[in-house]
Amino acid sequence: MDNTMNEQAKLLFYDGQRVRQEDLEFLQENLLQNQHYLRTVLGKTGVSWGFRVSAGDHKTIRVGKGLAFDQFSRPVIHPAATTIPISLADDALFLSVKYVPTVTQENNGQPMRIENGYQFVLYDDTETEIPHEIAVAQIRPREGGYDIIQKGEWYIPPIHAAHSGRFFEDIEGRWRYDGDPVVSAITPDFDSGWLSLEAASDVNIPHGLGSDALLVQLQNRLPGGMISNKGNGIDFYYELHDKSIIRLFNTMDNPLTIGAKLWRLDAQTNPILAPVADAGMDINTEYGKSFNLDGSDSMAFQGRSVVRYRWSLFD
């Protein structure tokens, strides 16, 4: 059997051979190239573990140690937690980290040793293109403080990921992302839940997807809990009047319970969709009397949920 096809690029040595500069450079270049090939197999650009961001006081954030790789497979090694000053206005901040080679040894002005370095960068524009940097966190101001958002899509899941869609600490105490849920491909981008429509009525539902290229599934929940699509397009149907609202119609002489699920067909990535606030029916009350507002019909999308309500009073 001919094994020559299994050989990789390498130097062949013999006793007494003089090793030249170009020989060592050849070995180093092959090592770096093989590292790049390995990164291509194991995962994309992003954070492997760590870089966990937590709140400090109102003017600082704290970034934990971690390991990341940029698009050229260069490692960004953050060896210890550090505190970064921030200045929040009305807009969100975007924190990234980039690889910066650092010369640590010179000889007569000639660099002799370059080590892996890095630099944190804060932007006040979340739409800024940063192709050679690694996303770490968004810092969003709110009344009385700020929120920190770190997305799973910025992380490289471990090989043994269980795809739970959650962050976790491994046995070494490293903060990692467990991978996107396997079912995410069939999870709708919007689910209205079950809605009661009176006879011969219609309702507008804000979905906030920003597209009319949608796959729409309509279902009718019958008495007794049975789910059916019988009558779809005749007894009940939908219309898309713009890119943010779907209108559901009930043409029957009796009430129906209808649900709509929507998938974007034109989305290359899943944008972060803003939640939709719903404070319930309008209330008229006398001055000075108490009343209750119910925001429980407010909706969040893409597997998220509404966890906080904030009310504003307008004159």
C-alpha positions, -999 to 999 in steps of 0.1 A, spaced: 0 0 0 13 35 -10 13 58 21 28 88 3 -7 103 0 -9 104 38 21 125 43 17 162 53 40 191 45 70 188 68 108 191 70 130 160 68 160 161 91 193 143 92 222 142 117 245 172 114 220 192 94 221 230 99 187 244 107 181 277 89 157 306 96 135 296 66 133 261 80 119 273 113 95 297 95 83 268 74 75 248 105 58 277 122 36 286 91 25 250 88 16 249 125 -5 281 122 -21 268 90 -31 235 107 -45 255 136 -67 274 111 -79 241 95 -88 228 130 -107 259 139 -126 256 106 -137 221 116 -145 228 152 -165 259 150 -171 294 137 -157 327 149 -168 336 184 -164 330 221 -154 295 231 -160 301 268 -161 329 293 -162 367 287 -192 367 310 -203 403 315 -218 415 348 -229 449 361 -205 469 383 -217 503 396 -236 525 372 -204 535 354 -186 502 350 -191 466 338 -170 435 347 -158 410 321 -148 376 332 -118 356 318 -123 336 286 -112 323 253 -124 334 218 -113 330 182 -115 357 155 -122 350 118 -86 343 111 -85 316 138 -63 338 161 -69 332 198 -81 360 221 -71 349 256 -85 370 284 -66 356 314 -84 374 343 -116 393 351 -113 430 344 -134 462 350 -143 484 320 -156 520 325 -188 528 305 -207 560 298 -244 554 291 -266 579 274 -299 571 257 -285 546 232 -272 511 239 -235 503 239 -220 474 221 -189 457 236 -165 437 214 -130 423 217 -104 421 189 -70 404 185 -40 426 188 -5 411 183 19 424 209 57 426 204 73 414 236 109 410 226 132 430 201 168 428 189 182 460 176 148 472 168 138 440 150 108 422 166 119 388 179 87 376 197 51 384 191 25 372 216 -13 371 214 -29 403 227 -63 418 227 -83 450 231 -119 456 243 -138 482 222 -171 500 231 -194 513 204 -224 536 209 -239 523 176 -251 486 176 -253 487 138 -215 493 134 -199 467 112 -170 451 131 -159 421 109 -126 415 126 -139 418 161 -158 394 184 -192 404 198 -193 402 236 -223 421 250 -249 447 245 -255 472 274 -289 488 272 -299 517 295 -331 516 314 -346 537 342 -324 533 373 -296 512 356 -289 491 326 -294 456 312 -267 433 298 -275 410 269 -252 382 257 -265 361 228 -259 324 223 -252 331 186 -219 348 196 -206 316 213 -191 284 199 -209 254 216 -187 226 229 -186 194 209 -207 176 235 -233 203 235 -268 192 245 -285 220 225 -306 232 254 -303 269 243 -289 278 277 -257 291 292 -240 269 318 -208 264 338 -188 233 329 -169 211 354 -140 236 352 -162 265 361 -161 279 325 -191 298 313 -203 283 280 -233 282 256 -250 248 252 -260 253 216 -292 263 199 -322 240 204 -324 214 176 -361 222 172 -354 259 165 -357 254 128 -394 245 132 -402 269 160 -424 297 146 -411 333 146 -445 344 159 -473 325 177 -505 344 184 -519 318 208 -556 310 208 -579 340 200 -617 341 204 -634 358 174 -670 366 175 -693 357 146 -686 376 114 -657 395 130 -620 402 124 -590 412 144 -556 428 138 -527 410 154 -493 428 155 -465 403 148 -436 427 143 -416 404 119 -411 432 94 -419 410 64 -448 398 42 -428 368 30 -443 345 56 -454 310 60 -487 311 79 -505 283 97 -541 289 108 -558 265 132 -593 262 146 -598 249 181 -631 231 183 -652 223 214 -637 195 233 -601 206 225 -598 191 190 -576 212 166 -586 213 130 -580 233 98 -614 225 83 -629 256 68 -595 273 64 -598 299 36 -637 298 37 -649 299 73 -618 317 85 -588 332 68 -561 358 71 -548 389 52 -514 407 54 -521 444 52 -485 454 59 -452 438 72 -461 440 108 -498 430 112 -518 400 103 -556 403 102 -577 372 110 -613 368 98 -642 347 111 -670 345 84 -691 321 104 -724 328 121 -709 315 154 -677 323 174 -644 306 166 -612 301 185 -583 306 160 -546 305 163 -519 317 138 -483 307 136 -459 326 113 -424 318 99 -403 342 80 -392 329 46 -368 357 37 -348 358 69 -311 349 66 -307 354 103 -332 358 131 -333 395 141 -341 405 176 -378 415 175 -391 441 199 -420 430 222 -455 443 216 -472 460 245 -509 455 252 -524 473 282 -559 458 276 -592 476 270 -595 514 274 -608 524 308 -628 556 317 -628 565 354 -634 595 376 -605 616 387 -590 603 419 -605 568 418 -582 538 415 -582 514 386 -562 484 374 -543 480 341 -536 445 328 -505 441 305 -506 403 305 -516 402 268 -483 418 259 -461 395 237 -425 388 232 -411 367 203 -385 341 194 -388 321 225 -386 351 249 -411 362 275 -421 395 290 -405 398 325 -410 434 333 -437 461 328 -432 498 329 -461 523 328 -458 559 317 -483 587 324 -491 612 297 -509 645 302 
